[in-house]
C-alpha cells in the first residue's frame, strides 16, 4: 500500500509490535512517547498543528495490572492527547482500540458488528472504551479502529503464549471446541491504520480491522503445529468440563478465551475504504513461527 498523502504524521507507540510494522510503511513521521513519568512534558512539547496522529501507545497484556493502571495509561493519556490535538488543530486522530470493547464473547451465530453496543468486561477493555469516548468528545476529527488478536513475526502477548503451548508437543484437550476467533496479521493491520489515517471517508467512525478469515481454537493450534512440522495432537474433552477444571485451577478466564467465540465483522472497512488484507495462516504462519524460534534462541 502506498504511504498516505498527508503532510505530517505523529505516532505514539511506534516502537511496539504494531508500531514497527506501521513505521515500515511510512516515509517519515514523528515519534511521540507517552511512557514514563514525564509524558505530560513530552505531550506539551509536541507539535500537533495540522498533524495526523495515530495513537498506538497503550498498556496491554498485563493480567495482574490494577484497574487504575489501565485507566491511567489508556484512558487518561488518550484524553490528554485528544485535547491537545484538538487545541492544536490536528488534522485527524486515529485511535487503535480493541474488539474486546464489544465484550468477551460474540453473539450466538454471528460476529460483532460496528453498531453493536459496547460491553467491555475487563480492565483493559473498559479503559479502551473510555479512551474511545474521550476521543469522540474532544473536538478533534477522529477515527477509531477496533482490533482483534494480532499475529505476525515478533508477536507477543496471547498469541506468543499459543506458540509456546503448541511447541510443547503435549496432547491438548481442544478437539471438541467449536468456536470462531477473529485475528489479523500485523502487516494487514498496519495497512488498515494507514488507510484510516488518510481516507476522507474514514473520519468520525469506528472501524473493525478484521479480515474475512476466522479460525477455531483447534484449527489455530493445528495450523501452528503444522507450521512447526508437528502433528496436531488434539483430543476431545467436553466444553463444560474444560471450563470447570480451569475455573477450579484459577484459570477460568484464560480458558474461556480458548473455548468461546470472539468474532467481529470487518466488511465495512473493506467495502467502504477498500482495505485489502492479504496475509493468511496457511501462507504466512511459518514466518511467525520462524521468528519466534529465533527470538527464543
C-alpha positions in Angstrom: 0.0 0.0 0.0 1.3 3.5 -0.9 2.1 5.9 2.0 -0.6 8.4 3.0 -0.9 11.6 1.0 -0.9 13.7 4.2 1.6 16.3 5.3 2.8 15.1 8.7 2.3 12.1 10.9 2.8 11.7 14.6 2.7 8.2 16.1 2.6 7.1 19.7 3.7 3.5 20.4 5.9 3.5 17.3 8.4 1.1 18.9 5.8 -1.6 19.7 4.8 -4.6 17.7 2.2 -2.8 15.6 4.1 0.4 15.6 7.2 -1.2 14.0 5.1 -2.6 11.2 3.4 0.8 10.7 6.7 2.7 10.7 8.0 0.4 8.0 5.2 1.7 5.7 5.8 5.4 6.2 8.4 7.6 4.5 8.6 9.9 7.5 6.9 10.5 10.9 7.4 12.0 14.3 7.6 9.7 17.3 5.7 10.8 20.4 6.3 8.7 23.6 3.7 8.9 26.4 5.6 6.4 28.5 7.3 7.3 31.8 6.6 9.9 34.4 7.4 12.9 32.1 4.8 12.1 29.5 2.9 15.3 30.1 6.1 17.3 29.3 6.5 15.3 26.1 3.0 15.9 25.1 3.1 19.7 25.8 6.3 19.9 23.6 4.8 18.0 20.7 3.9 20.0 17.6 0.4 18.6 16.6 -0.6 21.5 14.3 -2.1 20.1 11.2 -0.8 16.6 12.1 -2.4 13.3 11.6 -1.9 11.4 14.9 -2.0 7.6 15.1 -2.3 6.6 18.8 -1.0 3.1 19.4 0.6 3.5 22.8 -1.3 1.6 25.5 -1.0 -0.8 28.4 -1.9 -4.3 27.3 -1.3 -8.0 28.2 -0.9 -7.4 31.9 -3.4 -9.8 33.6 -2.4 -8.7 37.1 -2.4 -4.9 36.5 -4.8 -2.9 38.5 -7.8 -1.1 37.0 -6.4 2.3 37.8 -3.2 1.5 36.0 -5.1 0.6 32.8 -7.2 3.8 33.2 -4.2 6.0 33.7 -2.3 4.7 30.7 -5.1 4.1 28.3 -7.9 6.5 29.2 -6.2 9.4 30.9 -3.3 9.7 28.4 -5.7 9.4 25.5 -7.9 12.1 26.9 -4.9 14.4 27.3 -3.6 13.6 23.8 -7.1 14.2 22.2 -7.5 17.5 23.9 -4.0 18.6 22.9 -4.7 17.5 19.3 -7.9 19.5 19.3 -6.3 22.6 20.7 -3.5 22.5 18.2 -5.8 21.9 15.2 -4.6 18.5 14.3 -5.9 17.1 11.0 -7.1 13.7 12.5 -6.6 11.5 15.5 -6.7 7.7 14.8 -7.1 5.6 18.0 -6.1 2.0 18.0 -8.7 0.2 20.2 -9.9 -3.4 20.6 -12.8 -5.6 19.7 -12.9 -6.5 23.4 -14.8 -3.3 23.8 -17.8 -5.2 22.5 -17.4 -7.9 25.1 -15.6 -11.3 25.6 -18.0 -13.4 23.6 -19.7 -12.6 20.3 -23.4 -13.2 19.9 -24.6 -16.8 19.0 -24.2 -17.5 15.3 -22.8 -14.1 14.2 -19.9 -11.8 14.7 -19.9 -8.4 16.4 -20.9 -5.6 14.1 -19.9 -1.9 14.4 -23.4 -0.9 15.7 -23.4 -3.5 18.5 -23.5 -1.8 21.9 -20.2 -1.8 23.9 -20.0 -4.2 26.8 -16.3 -4.3 28.0 -15.8 -6.9 30.7 -12.2 -6.4 31.9 -10.0 -3.5 33.0 -8.2 -3.3 29.6 -11.4 -3.2 27.6 -13.0 -0.7 29.9 -10.0 1.6 29.7 -10.1 1.4 25.9 -13.8 2.2 25.8 -13.1 5.3 28.0 -10.4 6.2 25.6 -12.8 6.0 22.6 -15.3 8.2 24.4 -12.6 10.7 25.2 -11.5 11.0 21.6 -15.1 11.3 20.3 -15.9 14.3 22.6 -12.5 16.1 22.4 -13.4 18.2 19.4 -10.8 16.8 17.1 -11.5 15.0 13.8 -11.1 11.3 14.7 -11.4 7.7 13.6 -11.3 4.6 15.8 -10.0 1.2 14.8 -11.1 -1.8 16.9 -8.6 -4.6 16.6 -8.8 -8.4 17.2 -5.9 -10.7 18.2 -2.8 -9.6 16.2 -0.2 -12.1 14.9 2.9 -12.0 12.8 6.7 -12.2 13.2 7.7 -10.7 16.6 4.3 -11.2 18.2 3.9 -11.1 22.0 1.0 -11.5 24.4 -1.7 -14.1 23.9 -0.5 -15.3 20.5 3.0 -15.8 21.8 1.6 -17.9 24.6 -0.2 -20.1 22.0 3.1 -20.6 20.2 4.6 -21.8 23.3 1.7 -24.1 24.1 1.8 -25.6 20.6 5.6 -26.1 20.8 5.3 -28.1 23.9 4.1 -31.0 21.8 1.7 -32.1 24.5 -1.6 -33.6 23.6 -4.2 -30.9 24.1 -7.9 -31.4 25.0 -9.3 -28.9 22.5 -10.6 -31.0 19.6 -14.3 -30.6 20.7 -14.1 -26.8 20.8 -16.4 -25.3 18.1 -15.7 -21.6 18.3 -14.7 -18.7 16.0 -12.0 -16.2 16.7 -11.1 -13.2 14.6 -7.4 -12.3 14.2 -5.4 -10.0 11.9 -1.8 -10.1 10.7 0.3 -7.2 11.8 1.1 -6.1 8.3 -2.6 -6.1 7.2 -3.4 -4.1 10.4 -0.7 -1.6 9.5 -2.2 -1.2 6.1 -5.6 -0.6 7.7 -4.3 2.1 10.0 -2.6 3.9 7.1 -5.8 3.8 5.2 -7.9 5.1 8.1 -5.4 7.9 8.7 -5.6 9.1 5.1 -9.1 8.2 3.7 -11.6 11.1 3.6 -14.5 8.7 4.4 -12.8 7.3 7.5 -13.5 10.3 9.7 -15.9 10.1 12.6 -16.5 6.4 12.5 -15.5 3.3 14.4 -14.0 0.6 12.1 -13.2 -3.0 12.7 -9.9 -4.3 11.3 -10.9 -8.0 10.7 -10.1 -9.9 7.5 -12.6 -12.5 6.2 -10.7 -15.4 7.8 -11.7 -16.5 11.3 -10.4 -19.6 13.0 -11.4 -22.0 15.7 -9.1 -22.8 18.6 -8.3 -26.3 17.5 -7.9 -25.0 13.9 -5.4 -22.4 15.1 -3.4 -24.9 17.2 -3.3 -27.4 14.3 -2.2 -24.6 12.0 0.6 -23.5 14.3 1.8 -27.1 14.8 1.7 -27.7 11.1 4.0 -24.7 10.6 6.2 -26.3 13.3 6.1 -29.5 11.3 4.3 -31.3 14.2 1.1 -33.3 14.3 -1.9 -31.6 15.7 -2.2 -34.0 18.7 -5.7 -32.8 19.8 -8.3 -34.9 21.6 -11.9 -34.1 22.6 -13.0 -33.1 26.1 -16.4 -31.5 26.7 -16.5 -27.7 26.9 -18.2 -27.8 30.3 -15.5 -30.0 31.8 -12.7 -27.9 30.3 -14.1 -24.7 31.8 -15.0 -26.2 35.1 -11.5 -27.6 35.7 -9.9 -24.4 34.6 -12.1 -22.4 36.9 -11.1 -24.6 39.9 -7.5 -24.0 38.9 -8.0 -20.2 38.8 -7.6 -20.2 35.0 -11.3 -19.8 34.1 -10.8 -16.5 32.2 -7.9 -17.8 30.2 -9.7 -21.0 29.3 -12.8 -19.0 28.1 -10.6 -17.2 25.6 -9.8 -20.6 24.1 -13.4 -22.1 24.3 -15.6 -19.1 23.4 -16.1 -17.2 20.2 -14.9 -13.6 19.8 -15.5 -12.8 16.1 -16.1 -9.4 14.6 -17.3 -8.2 11.1 -14.7 -6.2 9.2 -16.7 -5.9 6.0 -17.3 -2.0 6.2 -13.5 -1.3 6.3 -13.0 -3.5 3.2 -16.2 -2.2 1.3 -16.1 1.5 2.2 -12.4 2.2 2.4 -11.1 -0.5 0.2 -8.9 -2.4 2.7 -7.4 -5.5 1.1 -5.8 -7.8 3.7 -3.5 -10.4 2.0 -2.0 -12.4 4.8 -3.3 -15.9 5.7 -2.5 -18.5 8.4 -1.8 -21.1 5.6 0.7 -18.8 3.8 2.3 -16.7 6.5 2.3 -18.6 9.8 5.6 -20.3 9.1 7.4 -16.9 9.1 5.8 -16.1 12.5 7.0 -19.5 13.9 10.5 -19.0 12.5 10.8 -15.5 14.1 9.6 -16.9 17.4 12.2 -19.6 17.3 15.0 -17.2 16.5 13.9 -14.9 19.4 13.9 -17.9 21.8 17.4 -18.9 20.6 
